[in-house]
Structure formats: structure tokens, C-alpha cells
Amino acid sequence: MTRYPKGQKGAKWTVKQLEAVTSEWKGDLLSDGQGLSGEVRVSSGLVSVVFRYAFKWQGKVCWHYCGTFPHSDLAHIRNERDHARNLLQSGVDPRTNKVAAKIEAQAAVEAVVRAEQQRKADALSFQDLYDAWIKDGVARSDDNKYLIQTFSKHALPALGNIQIRDLTEHHLRNLYRSIISSGRITTAYELSKDIGQMLRWAEKRKPWRPLLVEGNPSELVEIGKLLPKDYQRERDRVLSVEEIKKLHQIFIDQERLYDEATNKYEAERPLKKEVQISVWLCLSTLCRIGELLKTEWRHVNFEERTWTIPAENTKGQRGKKNQQTVYLSDFAYSQFKELHKLTGDTIWAFPARYKEGHVCVKSASKQIGDRQIKFKSRSKKLLCRVENNSLVLSDEEWTPHDLRRTGATQMQRLKISRDVINLCQNHVIGSKVDKHYLHHDFADEKRDAWDKLGNWLEETFA
């Protein structure tokens, strides 16, 4: 049914009249004149009127939506009808024009969004890149603990607020010089490699790639030219036989003097017994100190005289780590036995003191380094740390990792083949073809090598 205001054709509806329309009129058409009509609709008990403008286009009757009352004002609905009529007089289909207007409006919105995204991308800082890289770009075996510590202490305070697009080689060079001047030469060297890795990761990905369009600033910094001329990145320290004997005697003397001291609070404490044992195990098995300190007692089989280092505890690329079985010489076996008397009631061979799990993998290195203070560049005494020179063996500092090199070198002196020495260190030998076709495990050869080294140590300490 078509309804007219006050029952008269050509008359126009008023707002009050439309508000008085009831749900009983559902489906009726309300004629507003000049081609504008509205259909009464009811949804969830609410009455609305959908207005459309009828016109002919290319010989066919067409409809142009003008709005819905009361969501749209009645005056606005009529203005929309008038606009459509003016377009027709200009030869333009109002429906097509409406679609074009929507497309144009959408394009304008998208342009604003893109501009805002570009603004945010342009403002991305070194801190933002670091956060993204730590989350998705790097996965070190220590769960990125060292990276987070180093960046948080050195890189982020200096570079964190600098926008990536403004980052230059001068920013990086000044950072490295500052760290080197504080005496942390190795830290500067390692940090330069890590920042380079992070920026190379960024070069391949959005939104970072456009910000580095002028190049990767880390590629322009030659870290070698910033380091002291006498700096050696790769350590080649090997303890001599005399130094090994001296170290053994130091351990004995320190414990004797402490035991004889009447006032234990004033006496110099010897190196912790567990750390002393770790020294001789590193030397006699060629293991890494970090591998050793992660040992659980279930990894040590006293009956078979073996120590298994799980793949996850070894050094190497993720997915390419190899489990290592160490055949214990009499010397290494006795060291593990002595250690078991101290910590055998726990899961870990080197348990942490105040928490669950093993000790920090740097704990032994710190305790040994603290007792060679003459080689350190410390501006103040560290809290709760022993600092003396009781473990100085010569005019050159030594570390637990030097013991691994020392043991390997001694195996070489004992006429053990290079391949067997490398296997005792859990190094990969041979080509890719060898790995596929040569599967001898060299168990007997490795056992013999460790036995020879253990026998030599026992003779040295005799």
C-alpha cells in the first residue's frame, strides 16, 4: 500500500508524521513526492523508513538509496535526492557516483593510515629494532642472556633513542671507543659483531629495510682499527708443566694454611674445593668449563667410568650439537669421586648455593679471575668477592678455558693423533662425505688418549 501525508498526493511528510508511523504499516510505501519514497520496516520492534529515489537510466527504472529515517535526518534525505537529480541532469548515474565517492573516501582513509604507518616507521629507534631482533631474530644457547646483558649495559643507554634512519657509523664508533677506553676491549669487539648481525637482519626485513636505504652503518666501522695494537682476540695461553705443578702446590698450601689458622675469619680462604676439582677435570678431560658445571650426577657412570655430556650442554649451532662420551682416566675418575663426596646428595655435580639448578657457568672463571687481580682493570672493589693474586702463575693471566688448550697440547706431546685429540674435544672432523660413510666412533682411541693424559698428570703431581 502506498500512503500519502494527510491522504494527499504530492504532499510532503513531516518529521512528526514519520515519528507517528507504527509497526502496523510494515511493508507500506510512503510517497514524499518528486520520485522520493520510503518503505516502512520493522526490526526488533523498532520502526524505520528506508527512502529511495526512483529514476530512469538507459530506459530502465532504477533506485538510488537516500537514507533511513530516523537514523538520517529528513532534510538530509531530501538533499540526497536533490543531489541525485542534479547528477542525472548532468548525465551522471548517481549510483555510480556513489560508488566512486566511496572508493575515493576509502582511498583517502587508506592514505591517512599509510601516512601514519610511515610516520611510525620513520620514528622507529635502535631500541625498537633491538626489541624485535631479540624476540624474533636471534636465539643463542644461553637464551640470549649475554646479549641482553651487554646491550642493556652498553648499547641501549647510548643508542636506544636514536632513530634507525639517523643511525650512523659515527654513533657506533663512538660507542666502541667509549667501551674500549673503560678497559672492556673484548666487550667492544663482541658487541660490534652483535650489532652488525642485528643490522644485517634488519636490512632484509620491513619496516627496517627502507630505514637503512643508505646502507648498513656497521659495515663502515672497522673495529680492528679501534682496538689496541697489542690486543689478541684469540687466546693461545698454554700452561707449562712448571705452572701446572705450581698451581697444584698452591691449592695444597692454601688449604693447609687455612686449616692451621686459629682465626678463620681473618685467614685467607682457599679456592672452593669444587672449583679446584673443576680445574683438574677441565685439564684431564679437555672439556669446556660450562659443559662441566652443567653436569648432573646421572650423567656420570662410575661403574662404566664414563661421563656423558648431553648435546644440549655442548657448544655448537642449534640442531648440529653432538653428545660427547668421556672415558674417565684414573685421574679424572678420582676427581669425580672426590666431588661426589661433596655434592652427591644433590642432582647436580655443581649445585647452585641459593637456588635450584647448577651454579652459574661463569662462577669458576670469576673465582679464578678474582685471584689474579693484577691483570684486571677494576676501578673499585667488587662487593662480596675475594680479590687477591694468590693464583697468579706467571706474568700472564690464565683461565679455565686455557686448561682445555693445555690438555690438548699435552696430548699432542704424548704423540696422540690430531684427529683423536679433536674428537676428545668434541670437534667435528672430516668432510661431509666422511660423515655419511665413516662411522667409527674411535672409542678405544679416545679412551687411550684420556688415559695417557691422566697418567701424565698423576706422574706430574707425584
C-alpha positions in Angstrom: 0.0 0.0 0.0 1.2 3.5 -0.8 0.4 6.1 1.8 0.5 9.9 1.4 0.6 12.5 4.2 -2.9 13.6 5.1 -4.0 11.4 2.2 -3.0 13.9 -0.4 -0.7 13.1 -3.3 2.2 15.5 -3.8 2.3 16.5 -0.2 5.5 16.0 1.9 5.9 14.1 5.1 6.8 16.0 8.2 9.1 14.6 10.9 6.2 14.3 13.4 4.2 12.4 10.9 7.1 9.9 10.3 7.6 9.5 14.0 4.0 8.6 14.4 4.3 5.7 11.9 3.5 2.4 13.6 4.6 -1.2 13.1 1.2 -1.9 11.5 2.4 -0.1 8.4 5.2 -2.6 7.9 5.9 -3.0 4.1 3.9 0.1 3.1 5.4 2.8 0.9 5.4 6.4 1.9 5.4 8.8 -1.0 7.3 12.1 -0.4 6.9 13.5 -3.9 9.4 14.1 -6.8 10.4 10.4 -7.0 11.2 10.0 -3.3 9.5 7.2 -1.5 10.2 5.2 1.7 9.5 1.6 2.7 8.4 1.0 6.3 10.5 -1.6 8.0 10.3 -3.1 11.5 13.2 -4.7 13.3 13.3 -5.8 16.9 10.2 -3.7 17.5 11.8 -0.5 16.1 10.2 1.2 13.1 12.3 2.8 10.4 11.7 4.1 6.9 14.1 3.4 4.1 14.0 6.2 1.4 14.9 5.7 -2.2 14.8 7.9 -5.2 13.3 6.4 -8.4 14.7 7.5 -11.8 15.1 6.1 -15.3 18.6 5.3 -16.6 19.0 3.9 -20.2 15.3 3.1 -20.4 15.1 1.2 -17.1 13.7 2.3 -13.7 16.5 2.5 -11.1 16.7 3.3 -7.4 19.1 5.4 -5.5 19.3 5.0 -1.7 19.0 8.3 0.1 19.0 7.3 3.7 16.9 5.7 6.5 14.7 7.7 8.9 15.2 8.3 11.9 18.9 7.4 11.6 19.2 10.1 8.9 17.7 13.5 9.1 14.7 14.0 6.8 16.3 17.2 5.3 19.5 15.2 4.6 17.4 12.5 2.8 15.8 15.1 0.6 19.1 16.8 -0.1 20.5 13.4 -1.2 17.5 13.1 -3.6 18.1 16.5 -5.0 21.8 15.8 -5.4 21.0 12.6 -7.3 18.6 14.5 -9.5 21.2 17.1 -10.3 23.6 14.4 -11.3 21.1 12.9 -13.7 20.7 16.3 -15.3 24.4 16.3 -15.8 24.3 12.9 -17.4 25.8 11.1 -14.4 24.4 7.9 -12.9 24.0 8.7 -9.1 24.6 5.1 -8.2 28.0 5.0 -10.0 28.8 8.4 -8.5 28.1 7.0 -5.0 30.4 4.0 -5.6 33.1 6.3 -6.8 32.7 8.5 -3.8 33.0 5.5 -1.5 36.1 4.4 -3.3 37.6 7.9 -3.1 36.7 8.2 0.6 38.3 4.7 1.2 41.4 5.8 -0.7 41.6 8.9 1.5 41.3 6.8 4.7 44.0 4.4 3.4 46.2 7.3 2.5 45.9 8.6 6.1 46.6 5.2 7.5 49.6 4.7 5.3 50.9 8.2 6.2 50.5 7.3 9.9 52.3 4.0 9.4 55.1 5.7 7.6 55.4 8.2 10.4 55.6 5.5 12.9 58.1 3.5 10.8 60.3 6.6 10.3 60.3 7.1 14.1 61.5 3.5 14.8 64.5 3.6 17.1 67.6 1.5 17.9 65.6 0.3 20.9 62.7 -0.8 18.8 65.0 -2.7 16.4 66.7 -4.4 19.4 63.4 -5.5 20.9 62.2 -7.0 17.6 65.6 -8.7 17.0 65.8 -10.2 20.4 62.3 -11.6 20.1 62.4 -13.0 16.5 65.9 -12.6 15.1 68.4 -14.3 17.4 68.4 -17.5 19.6 71.6 -18.1 21.4 72.2 -21.2 23.5 72.0 -19.1 26.7 68.6 -17.8 25.8 70.2 -14.5 24.7 71.2 -13.8 28.3 74.6 -12.4 27.4 73.2 -10.4 24.5 70.5 -8.8 26.7 73.1 -8.0 29.4 75.6 -6.4 27.1 73.1 -4.4 25.1 71.3 -3.2 28.2 74.6 -2.1 29.8 76.4 -0.5 26.9 74.4 -0.2 23.6 70.9 0.8 24.6 71.8 3.7 27.0 74.0 5.2 24.3 71.9 4.4 21.1 68.5 3.4 22.3 66.7 6.7 21.4 68.4 7.2 18.1 66.1 6.6 15.1 67.4 3.9 12.8 67.2 6.2 9.8 69.5 8.6 11.6 72.0 5.9 12.9 75.5 6.5 11.5 78.9 4.9 11.7 79.9 7.7 14.0 77.4 6.7 16.6 78.7 3.1 16.6 82.4 4.1 16.5 81.9 6.5 19.5 80.2 3.7 21.4 83.0 1.2 20.8 85.7 3.8 21.7 83.9 4.5 24.9 83.8 0.8 25.9 87.5 0.3 24.9 88.6 3.3 26.9 87.0 1.7 30.0 89.2 -1.3 29.6 86.5 -3.7 28.2 88.2 -4.4 24.9 86.7 -7.8 24.3 83.2 -6.5 25.2 83.6 -3.8 22.5 84.8 -6.4 19.9 81.9 -8.8 20.7 79.3 -6.0 20.7 80.4 -4.8 17.3 79.8 -8.3 15.9 76.4 -8.5 17.5 75.2 -5.0 16.4 76.4 -5.9 12.9 74.4 -9.1 13.0 71.3 -7.2 14.2 71.6 -4.6 11.4 72.1 -7.3 8.7 69.0 -9.0 10.0 67.1 -5.6 9.7 68.4 -5.0 6.1 66.4 -8.0 4.9 63.0 -7.1 6.6 60.3 -4.5 6.7 59.9 -2.0 8.2 63.6 -1.8 8.8 64.9 -2.2 5.3 63.6 1.2 4.0 65.2 2.9 7.0 68.6 1.5 6.0 68.3 2.5 2.4 71.6 4.4 2.6 73.4 1.4 3.9 74.3 -0.6 7.0 76.4 1.7 9.2 78.1 -1.2 11.0 79.7 -2.2 7.7 81.6 1.1 7.7 83.2 0.6 11.1 86.5 -1.3 11.1 86.6 -2.5 14.7 90.2 -3.8 14.3 91.4 -0.2 13.8 89.9 0.8 17.2 91.5 -2.0 19.2 94.9 -1.6 20.9 97.7 -2.7 18.7 98.8 -5.4 21.2 95.3 -6.8 21.6 94.8 -10.5 20.7 91.3 -11.8 20.2 92.2 -15.4 20.1 93.9 -16.7 23.3 96.8 -19.0 22.9 97.7 -19.4 26.5 99.1 -22.8 27.4 100.1 -23.6 31.0 103.7 -25.0 31.2 104.5 -28.1 33.3 106.0 -25.8 36.0 102.9 -23.7 36.1 100.7 -26.8 36.5 102.9 -28.1 39.3 102.8 -24.6 40.9 99.0 -24.5 40.8 98.7 -27.9 42.3 101.0 -26.8 45.2 99.1 -23.5 45.6 95.9 -25.5 46.2 97.6 -27.7 48.8 99.3 -24.8 50.6 96.1 -22.7 50.7 94.1 -25.4 52.3 96.9 -26.3 54.8 97.3 -22.6 55.9 93.6 -22.2 56.3 93.2 -25.4 58.3 96.1 -24.3 60.6 94.7 -20.8 61.1 93.4 -20.1 64.6 91.2 -17.3 63.4 89.3 -18.5 60.3 87.6 -15.1 59.8 90.9 -13.3 59.2 92.6 -16.2 57.3 92.6 -16.2 53.6 90.1 -18.7 52.3 91.3 -21.2 49.7 89.7 -21.6 46.3 86.5 -23.5 46.8 87.1 -27.3 46.7 84.5 -27.8 43.9 86.3 -25.2 41.8 89.7 -26.9 42.4 88.2 -30.1 41.1 86.7 -28.4 38.1 90.2 -27.1 37.2 91.7 -30.7 37.1 88.6 -32.1 35.3 88.9 -29.4 32.6 92.6 -30.2 32.2 92.2 -34.0 32.2 89.1 -34.3 30.0 89.6 -31.3 27.7 86.0 -30.3 28.4 84.7 -26.7 28.5 84.0 -25.3 31.9 80.4 -24.5 31.0 79.8 -28.1 30.0 81.3 -29.4 33.2 79.3 -27.1 35.5 76.0 -28.2 34.0 76.7 -31.8 34.8 74.0 -33.9 36.6 75.1 -36.9 38.6 73.0 -39.1 36.4 75.4 -38.2 33.5 78.3 -39.8 35.4 78.5 -43.6 35.4 81.1 -44.8 37.9 80.7 -48.4 37.0 81.5 -47.9 33.3 83.8 -45.0 34.2 82.1 -42.6 31.7 80.8 -39.1 31.8 78.2 -38.2 29.2 77.9 -34.6 28.1 74.3 -34.2 26.6 74.1 -32.4 23.2 72.1 -29.6 24.7 75.1 -28.8 27.1 77.7 -28.7 24.3 78.8 -25.8 22.1 77.6 -25.6 18.5 74.9 -24.4 16.2 71.3 -25.3 17.1 70.5 -28.7 15.6 74.1 -29.6 15.0 75.3 -30.2 18.5 76.8 -33.6 19.3 76.6 -35.6 22.5 80.1 -36.5 23.9 81.1 -39.5 25.9 84.2 -39.0 28.0 86.0 -42.1 29.1 87.4 -41.3 32.5 91.1 -41.9 33.3 92.1 -42.9 36.8 92.9 -39.3 37.4 89.6 -37.9 36.2 87.7 -40.8 37.9 89.2 -39.9 41.2 88.3 -36.2 40.8 84.6 -37.1 40.1 84.7 -39.5 43.2 86.0 -36.7 45.4 83.4 -34.3 44.0 80.7 -36.9 44.7 81.6 -36.8 48.4 80.8 -33.1 48.4 77.7 -32.8 46.2 76.5 -36.4 45.7 73.4 -35.8 47.8 72.1 -33.4 45.1 71.0 -33.8 41.5 73.8 -31.5 40.2 77.5 -32.2 40.4 78.0 -28.4 40.9 74.8 -27.3 42.6 73.9 -23.6 43.0 74.0 -22.4 46.6 70.9 -20.3 46.8 68.6 -21.6 44.1 67.6 -24.7 42.2 69.9 -25.9 39.4 73.6 -25.8 38.7 75.9 -23.0 39.5 76.4 -20.1 37.1 78.6 -21.3 34.2 80.8 -18.2 34.8 81.3 -18.8 38.6 84.5 -20.8 38.3 86.0 -18.3 35.9 85.1 -15.4 38.2 86.6 -17.0 41.2 89.8 -17.8 39.4 90.0 -14.3 37.9 89.4 -12.6 41.2 92.5 -14.3 42.5 94.6 -12.8 39.6 93.6 -9.2 40.3 96.8 -7.7 39.0 95.6 -8.5 35.4 92.2 -6.7 35.9 91.3 -3.1 35.3 88.9 -2.5 38.1 88.2 1.0 39.4 86.7 -0.3 42.7 86.5 -3.4 44.7 83.6 -5.7 43.9 81.1 -6.5 46.7 81.3 -10.0 48.3 84.2 -11.0 46.0 87.7 -12.2 47.0 90.3 -10.1 45.3 94.0 -11.1 45.5 96.8 -12.5 43.5 97.0 -16.0 45.1 96.5 -17.9 41.8 99.0 -15.8 39.7 101.3 -18.4 38.0 103.4 -16.1 35.8 103.3 -12.7 34.1 100.2 -13.8 32.1 96.7 -14.5 33.3 95.2 -17.9 32.9 91.5 -19.0 32.6 89.7 -22.4 32.8 89.4 -22.5 29.1 93.2 -22.3 28.8 93.2 -25.7 30.6 91.4 -27.3 27.7 94.0 -26.0 25.3 96.8 -27.1 27.7 95.4 -30.6 27.9 95.1 -30.9 24.1 98.6 -29.6 23.7 99.9 -32.1 26.2 98.1 -34.9 24.3 100.0 -33.7 21.2 103.3 -34.0 23.1 102.2 -37.6 24.0 102.1 -38.4 20.3 98.3 -38.8 20.1 97.0 -38.1 16.6 95.4 -34.8 15.7 92.1 -36.4 14.8 91.8 -38.2 18.2 92.6 -35.0 20.0 89.9 -33.2 18.1 87.4 -35.9 18.9 88.3 -35.7 22.6 87.4 -32.1 22.4 84.1 -33.0 20.6 85.2 -31.2 17.5 83.8 -32.4 14.1 86.4 -33.9 11.8 86.3 -35.0 8.2 84.3 -33.8 5.2 80.5 -34.1 4.7 81.2 -37.3 2.7 83.2 -38.7 5.6 80.2 -38.1 8.0 77.9 -40.1 5.7 80.2 -43.1 5.2 82.8 -43.2 8.0 81.0 -44.1 11.3 83.8 -45.5 13.5 83.4 -43.8 16.9 87.1 -44.0 17.9 86.0 -45.1 21.4 89.2 -47.1 22.1 91.5 -44.4 20.7 89.8 -41.7 22.8 89.9 -43.9 25.9 93.6 -44.5 25.4 94.3 -40.7 24.8 92.5 -39.7 28.1 94.3 -42.5 30.0 97.7 -41.2 28.7 96.9 -37.7 29.7 95.6 -38.8 33.1 98.8 -40.9 33.7 100.9 -37.9 32.8 99.1 -35.7 35.3 99.5 -38.3 38.1 103.2 -38.5 37.4 103.5 -34.7 37.3 101.9 -34.4 40.8 103.7 -37.4 42.3 
